[in-house]
Amino acid sequence: MFKPTPALQGTLRRLPLSTKQAGREYYKGNRVGSMGTINRYGKFTPDWNKIRTYVFPVHGVKNAELTPFVAETVQKTRTTDSNQSEVYPKRFTGEDYLRAWKMAGGHDIVYEEASATRPNMPAPFEERKAS
C-alpha cells in the first residue's frame, strides 16, 4: 500500500538487523563475546584463553597488596546546608525501628471483638467427638 521514500529505505537498510528480520541461523548475542566454540554435534567446548579468570590473593584478603580506594581510617562526613561537615548518624536498625514504634504508641497484641466487627456472621462450627 504505502512505501517509505527511497531516501528512508536506504537508511532503514543500514540499521542493524534484529533476530526477527534475519533468518534462522542469525544469532545476535548480548555483547558478551565468544567464550568457546560449538561443534557440529551442538556441544560447547570452552576456550580457556578467552574466559576471564580472577586470581584470589595467595596470602588471603587481610595480607593482600591491594587496598581499597578510600582508606578505612577516613571519617565518614557529610556537608550540611550551612557548608559545615558533620559525621553521619549511625544506621537505623530494626531494633531502633521497634523502639521508635513502641514510643509512638504501637501495640504488640491486637484485640478484636468478633461480634462488633462481624454482626451478620454465624458463630464458627465446633466439631465434637461422636458418642
VOPAGU-2260 file (C-alpha; in pm, 1 decimal, decimal comma):
REM VOPAGU-2260
SITE   aa  ch    i         X         Y         Z
SITE  MET   A    0       0,0       0,0       0,0
SITE  PHE   A    1     234,6     273,5     121,6
SITE  LYS   A    2     611,9     258,5      86,7
SITE  PRO   A    3     874,4     471,8     254,9
SITE  THR   A    4    1056,0     722,4      39,2
SITE  PRO   A    5    1374,4     596,1    -134,7
SITE  ALA   A    6    1595,9     801,8      97,9
SITE  LEU   A    7    1431,2     644,4     400,5
SITE  GLN   A    8    1463,5     297,3     250,9
SITE  GLY   A    9    1839,8     338,8     228,7
SITE  THR   A   10    1856,4     450,0     591,8
SITE  LEU   A   11    1644,2     154,0     704,9
SITE  ARG   A   12    1871,7     -86,0     519,5
SITE  ARG   A   13    2176,3      34,7     713,2
SITE  LEU   A   14    2018,7     -17,1    1057,3
SITE  PRO   A   15    2142,6    -323,5    1247,7
SITE  LEU   A   16    1948,4    -643,6    1199,1
SITE  SER   A   17    1724,3    -782,1    1465,7
SITE  THR   A   18    1664,0   -1151,2    1522,8
SITE  LYS   A   19    1314,6   -1117,5    1377,4
SITE  GLN   A   20    1435,4    -969,8    1046,8
SITE  ALA   A   21    1704,4   -1227,0     970,9
SITE  GLY   A   22    1690,6   -1599,0     901,8
SITE  ARG   A   23    1702,8   -1893,2    1139,9
SITE  GLU   A   24    2082,0   -1904,1    1163,0
SITE  TYR   A   25    2121,3   -1540,8    1273,1
SITE  TYR   A   26    2220,6   -1507,3    1640,1
SITE  LYS   A   27    2268,4   -1157,3    1771,3
SITE  GLY   A   28    2402,1   -1231,1    2120,0
SITE  ASN   A   29    2430,9    -992,3    2409,1
SITE  ARG   A   30    2776,0    -832,7    2367,2
SITE  VAL   A   31    2947,9   -1096,5    2577,6
SITE  GLY   A   32    3186,4   -1223,1    2311,1
SITE  SER   A   33    3265,2   -1580,0    2225,0
SITE  MET   A   34    3392,2   -1788,5    2513,5
SITE  GLY   A   35    3441,9   -2101,8    2305,2
SITE  THR   A   36    3306,2   -2289,1    2008,1
SITE  ILE   A   37    3011,3   -2512,9    1934,6
SITE  ASN   A   38    3096,8   -2826,8    1738,3
SITE  ARG   A   39    2877,8   -2982,5    1470,9
SITE  TYR   A   40    2701,8   -3200,9    1729,4
SITE  GLY   A   41    2591,4   -2894,9    1928,4
SITE  LYS   A   42    2832,5   -2941,8    2217,7
SITE  PHE   A   43    3003,0   -2632,8    2358,8
SITE  THR   A   44    3378,1   -2650,6    2412,9
SITE  PRO   A   45    3518,6   -2360,6    2617,0
SITE  ASP   A   46    3834,6   -2182,8    2507,3
SITE  TRP   A   47    4012,0   -2111,2    2837,4
SITE  ASN   A   48    4225,0   -1835,7    2680,1
SITE  LYS   A   49    3907,5   -1632,5    2621,4
SITE  ILE   A   50    3739,4   -1693,4    2958,7
SITE  ARG   A   51    3801,6   -1435,5    3229,3
SITE  THR   A   52    3959,4   -1577,4    3542,1
SITE  TYR   A   53    4012,0   -1384,8    3863,6
SITE  VAL   A   54    4305,5   -1475,5    4084,7
SITE  PHE   A   55    4241,8   -1469,6    4459,4
SITE  PRO   A   56    4531,5   -1332,7    4668,9
SITE  VAL   A   57    4765,9   -1610,9    4780,8
SITE  HIS   A   58    4805,9   -1486,4    5138,0
SITE  GLY   A   59    4437,3   -1407,1    5190,6
SITE  VAL   A   60    4241,7   -1085,1    5185,3
SITE  LYS   A   61    4391,0    -942,7    5506,9
SITE  ASN   A   62    4751,5    -964,9    5382,1
SITE  ALA   A   63    4684,1    -866,3    5019,0
SITE  GLU   A   64    4877,8    -593,9    4842,2
SITE  LEU   A   65    4553,6    -449,5    4708,7
SITE  THR   A   66    4398,9    -168,4    4909,6
SITE  PRO   A   67    4055,1      -4,6    4893,8
SITE  PHE   A   68    4011,6     317,5    4701,4
SITE  VAL   A   69    3940,6     503,1    5026,0
SITE  ALA   A   70    4119,8     416,4    5347,5
SITE  GLU   A   71    3910,3     276,5    5630,4
SITE  THR   A   72    4051,6     541,2    5864,2
SITE  VAL   A   73    3882,5     823,7    5673,0
SITE  GLN   A   74    3589,6     950,6    5876,6
SITE  LYS   A   75    3255,1     945,3    5702,1
SITE  THR   A   76    3123,2    1300,9    5696,1
SITE  ARG   A   77    2863,7    1496,9    5505,8
SITE  THR   A   78    2818,6    1865,3    5431,7
SITE  THR   A   79    2510,7    2038,5    5574,0
SITE  ASP   A   80    2320,9    2329,6    5421,0
SITE  SER   A   81    2542,0    2575,9    5610,0
SITE  ASN   A   82    2859,0    2424,4    5449,6
SITE  GLN   A   83    2966,5    2255,9    5773,0
SITE  SER   A   84    3077,0    1896,9    5776,8
SITE  GLU   A   85    2919,1    1656,3    6023,3
SITE  VAL   A   86    2955,4    1285,8    6090,3
SITE  TYR   A   87    2676,8    1066,0    5954,8
SITE  PRO   A   88    2447,0     929,3    6224,9
SITE  LYS   A   89    2456,0     557,0    6290,4
SITE  ARG   A   90    2237,8     333,7    6075,6
SITE  PHE   A   91    1873,8     285,1    6169,8
SITE  THR   A   92    1847,0     -82,8    6261,7
SITE  GLY   A   93    1539,2    -296,8    6315,9
SITE  GLU   A   94    1573,0    -260,9    6691,4
SITE  ASP   A   95    1573,9     118,4    6655,6
SITE  TYR   A   96    1259,7      96,6    6443,9
SITE  LEU   A   97    1079,9    -119,8    6701,8
SITE  ARG   A   98    1185,5     113,3    6983,9
SITE  ALA   A   99    1050,4     416,4    6793,2
SITE  TRP   A  100     730,2     226,4    6711,5
SITE  LYS   A  101     674,6     143,2    7080,5
SITE  MET   A  102     734,8     505,0    7183,8
SITE  ALA   A  103     484,7     622,7    6920,8
SITE  GLY   A  104     214,1     404,2    7076,5
SITE  GLY   A  105     249,7      77,0    6889,3
SITE  HIS   A  106      90,4    -230,7    7046,1
SITE  ASP   A  107     209,5    -588,9    7023,1
SITE  ILE   A  108    -131,6    -750,3    7073,9
SITE  VAL   A  109    -429,5    -657,6    6859,7
SITE  TYR   A  110    -766,7    -708,3    7027,1
SITE  GLU   A  111   -1060,4    -778,6    6800,7
SITE  GLU   A  112   -1420,3    -826,3    6902,8
SITE  ALA   A  113   -1595,0   -1073,1    6675,6
SITE  SER   A  114   -1947,2    -951,1    6744,7
SITE  ALA   A  115   -1873,3    -583,7    6679,7
SITE  THR   A  116   -1685,5    -632,1    6354,7
SITE  ARG   A  117   -1899,9    -908,4    6201,8
SITE  PRO   A  118   -2256,3    -884,4    6326,5
SITE  ASN   A  119   -2409,8   -1090,1    6042,8
SITE  MET   A  120   -2160,5   -1376,4    6051,5
SITE  PRO   A  121   -2259,3   -1701,4    6225,9
SITE  ALA   A  122   -2051,7   -1840,6    6510,4
SITE  PRO   A  123   -1777,0   -2081,8    6399,4
SITE  PHE   A  124   -1874,2   -2450,1    6399,4
SITE  GLU   A  125   -1701,1   -2669,6    6656,8
SITE  GLU   A  126   -1665,4   -3038,7    6591,9
SITE  ARG   A  127   -1747,6   -3274,9    6876,4
SITE  LYS   A  128   -1646,2   -3632,7    6928,8
SITE  ALA   A  129   -1906,9   -3889,7    6832,8
SITE  SER   A  130   -2063,2   -4056,9    7132,9
